Amino acid sequence: ATGHSYTKYNKWETIEAWIQEVANNNPDLISRRTIGTTFEGRNIHLLKVGKPKASKPAIFIDCGFHAREWISPAFCQWFVKEAVRTYGQESQMTKLLDELDFYVLPVVNIDGYVYTWTRSRMWRKTRSTKAGSSCVGVDPNRNFNAGWCEVGASRSPCSDTYCGPAAESEKETKALADFIRQNLSSIKAYLTIHSYSQMMLYPYSYAYKLPSNNEELKALVKGAATELASLYGTKYTYGPGATTIYLAAGGSDDWAYDQGIKYSFTFELRDTGTYGFLLPESQIRPTCEETMLAVMYIANYVREHP
Amino acid sequence: PSQEDFDGNQVFRVSVPNEDHINLIQELANSVQIDFWKPDSATQVKPLTTVDFHVKAEDVATVEKFLEQNEFHYEVLIGNVRNVLEAQFDSHTR
């Protein structure tokens, strides 16, 4: 993966080469599979990270839903790096990878990510086109079958929050949803990594109702936020999506929860607005380091409550 | 198309005290192309919150005039998006 760096933003071709390299170099810990292709025909890669063992519970982590949120794919790469670096060296990660698998989807919206590198840094949606409109793209986080297009989403193809012509209309969201459906019996937690605003959210976002294990999830994100803040003092707010941030239907965390994955979270990483989507590369390291603490906290809880 | 350069584009943070101001934000979004950063769209703006949005260089004066005429409290978070965009590549390894 020539030119790849964990402390730089990497273009898609570099990330794709890295995916192959990290899997090839760590066959005892990482396997790679392709779960689909994007609208423009790129392969959607998924890494399975964990010590091979029959019937292990798993945690699914995805990055890069929204194309311009570059810190998100940077975190997925960082997570894999840390897994490889610390397995067999640090007890917590070793225990996690011995007892759990992590499915890591490094970039969901690959076409959009490529577009931010080549045409417009501020692009958000997918790059699909539909008959009858000259506008491009669907908001992948409005495209899941969770109160699909009811609130906080737009039916206009030109809107940045366009929900699409149908739930899972996008090849990228369909591939992700199909994989989770096929592996529902093992996936115990779902984490989707976004930016910005420094929040940890749990269901629901498509309505003001609360999940049945609201108190458990609230305590979990509170603990995770405390862990995160312990490194650099970064403050995260947390709670159910609808009241903590805003109503938004069609999100992947709500969908995963309704599929039966009772530990489902959205992370909104740094910052709170100074740079927004243009977070400097010098903040990749501290952002990923502190996020690792929160993810490890949640993963450890899931390990203890399979 | 060539790569968009964002020169002169700005990002605003606007305080929204009540429903009247939400309606004004929606009115602004209907008249000028606004890229919402937080929340994701005009329909998600809530009272007693702030709204972050990105405006093209040619619309900056119009937006500022609108905000001032309607007595919004606001700040310019990013004075020139192009500069911040270039500055994001500040890694010492680059």
Interface residues (C-beta under 8 A of the other chain):
Chain A: S5 T7 K8 Y9 W70 T118 R119 S120 R121 M122 D139 G152 S154 S159 D160 T161 Y196 S197 I245 Y246 L247 A248 G273 T274 Y275 G276 F277 L278 L279 P280 E281 S282 I284
Chain B: P1 Q3 E4 F6 V11 R13 D35 F36 W37 K38 P39 D40 S41 T43 Q44 K46 D52 H54 L77 I78 V81 V84 L85 A87 Q88 F89 D90 S91 H92 T93 R94
